[in-house]
Amino acid sequence: MAERTPAPAATAARAAVLPRAQVTGLVLAGGRGSRMGGIDKGLQPFEGRALVQHALERLAPQVGAIGVNANRNLEAYAAMGVPVWPDPLADYPGPLAGFLAGLEQCATPWLVTVPCDSPRLPTDLVQRLAAAALQADAELAVAAIEEDGALREQPVFCLLQRTLAPRLRAFLQEGGRKIDRWTGQQRGVTVCFDDAAAFFNANTLDDLRAAPS
């Protein structure tokens, strides 16, 4: 397994810059929604709009192109004016299948993924992940927050090189499902964010009602 250490803080003078035109954003909305009773999580109302729309609107200014990974209600997602990419593998294999959908469909060298249930995701997410990845010559960068003195990765907030697609497909076809197991096998870097509330995710309807404003 490849070792991944936290990225050093980059000063403004030496922070690498990845043009947004080289990054496609993908909002992951392809899950079963099992902890919400099987409903389509991304389409649940939150502050007057579908939950997925909040993620789209926060991510869109950070990338050159954007889409949604979904496996149900495809027309409803397409009506939001973005491409919709279903999992390339059957039976809801999990978020990594969404990663693969994006990597195999995007036309840019990089893909960044975020979950549909984090309506407050950082507005500098891509900038910081990209700077760390370029500085470390990494194939992927994963966001993290500090909790109780320990660094906790948020693996669905991930910036990846498109060239990782064949490795990811092979991992999934061999039965692999765990995100951290696959990302740990790649040349990656972890990027710590200070605002833990930005990574709030609504796993249940109660969580959604308790989302920070």
N, C-alpha and C positions, 0 to 999 in steps of 0.2 A: 504494500500500500504506500502511495506517495505521501511523504510528510508535508503537512501544511501548517505554516506558522502565521501568526497575525501579521498583517502588513504594517510596516513602519509608517508613522505619520508623515505625509508628504508636505513639504513647504510649498507655498504658492510659486516660488521661483523655480522649483524643479519638478513640480507635479506634471506628469505626462497627460496629454489631452487626446482623447479619441473623438473624432468628429461624430456628431450625432447621426449623420447620414450613413455611417458604417454600422449602426446598431438597429436591429429590429426589436421592438418590444412585444412581449406576449403575456396576456393576462390568462392565467390558468383557471378555467371554469368547467373542467371536464370530469369532476368527481361525482360520486353517487349522492353526496349530501346526506350520508347515513345518520350523522348526528343531528340533522335537521329533519329527520323523519323521511328522508328520501326525496325531498323537494330539490329543485334546481337552485342551488345557493346563489349563484350569480345574479339571478333574476329577482331576488327578494328585495322589497322596497326598503330604502334607507334614506332618510331625509329627502323624500319626494322623488327619488330616482332609484333605478335598479342598482344593487350593490356593485355590480361589475362596472357601471359607468363611472363611479368614483375612481376606481383604479385606472380606467382608461384615461380619464381626464388628468390625473396626476402624472401618469407615465408618458402620455403623448408628447408633451413639450421636451422630453428628455431624449427622444429617439427620432430616427428618420422615417420609420414605418412602424405600424402597430397592428396587432391582430388578437384574436381570442381563440383559445383552445377550449372547445365545447363538444359534448357528445349527445346532447339533447337540445330540443328547442332551437335548432340551428337557424331557423328563419328569424326568430326573435333577436338573436345575437347579430345576425347579418343586417337587420334593420337599424342597427346602431352605426352602420356605415363603415364597418371594418371587415377584413377577411376573417373567416371562421375555419379553423383547422381542427378537425376531429383527431382523436388518437389514431395512430397508424396500426395499433394492435387492438385486438378485441378484448372484451370483458373487463374494462376499467382497470388496467394494470397499475394505475397510480400516477402521481405527478411526473415521474420520469417519462411516461408515455407522452405527456404534454410537452416536455422538453424536446423529445424526439420529433414530434409533429412540427415544432417551431424550427428546429435545426434543419430538417429536411425540406421545409417549405420556404424559409426566408432567403432573400436574395442579397443579404449583407454578410460581411465577415463575422459579425458578432450578433448574438441573441441575448436579450435580458428577459428573465421570467419573474413574474410577481403573481401572488394569489389573488383571486377575485374578492376575497373576504377581508382585505386590509385597506379600508378606505382612507387611511391617513398615511400611506406609504411615503417615504422621504422624497422631497422634490429634488434632492441632489444625489439620489441613489445611483444612477448610471454614472454620473461624473466621478463619484468616489470609487465605485467598483472598477471602472475603467482605468483610472489613474493608478490604482494599486496593481491591477493585472499587467499593465504596460510596464510599470516600474520593476515588477518582479519577473517579467517575461513569463507570465502564467497563462495557462489555457482556460482557466476559469477563476472567478472571484465570487465568494460567498459572503453575504452580510452576516453580522453577528451583533449581539447586544451583551452587556455585562449584567449578570444577575447574581446576587449574593456572592460577589467577588470572583465569579467564574464567567468565562466567555461562553456564550451559548449561541451556536450558529442558527441562522434562519435560512435553511438550505433552499427553500423555494424562491428566495430573493437571490438570483444567481445570474451572473454574466458569463457567457460561454462562447468559445470560438466555434464557428460552424463546422470546422474540420473534425469535431468530436462526434459527429453523427454516427459514423460507422461503429465506433467503439460502444456508443450507447445502445445502438440497435442490437449488437452482439450480446451485451450484458442483459438486455431485456429478453431476448430470445432464449437465453440460457436460464431464465427464471428469476433473474435479479429484480428486486423491487425497491430496495432501500436507497434513498437519495444519498445519504452520507457515505454509504459503502461505495457507491459509484464515484461520487465526487472525490472521495479520499484516494481513489486510484489514479486520479489525474494530477497534472502539475497545477496546483491551485494556491490561492491566497485567501485569507480571511480578513475581512474589513469590519472593524468595530464601529458601531454607530452609538451615539450618546442618548438619543431620544428613543427609549424603549417603547413609548406610546405609539410611535409611528409604525411599529410592527404589530400592533394589536390585530388579532384576527378573530372573526366571529364564527366559531365552530357550531354554535347552537343559536336558536332564536333568542334565548335569554342573553347570550353574548352580544347579539346584534343590538338588542335594546339597551345594553350597557356600554355601547361603543363610546369612547371619549369624543367630546365635541371639539 
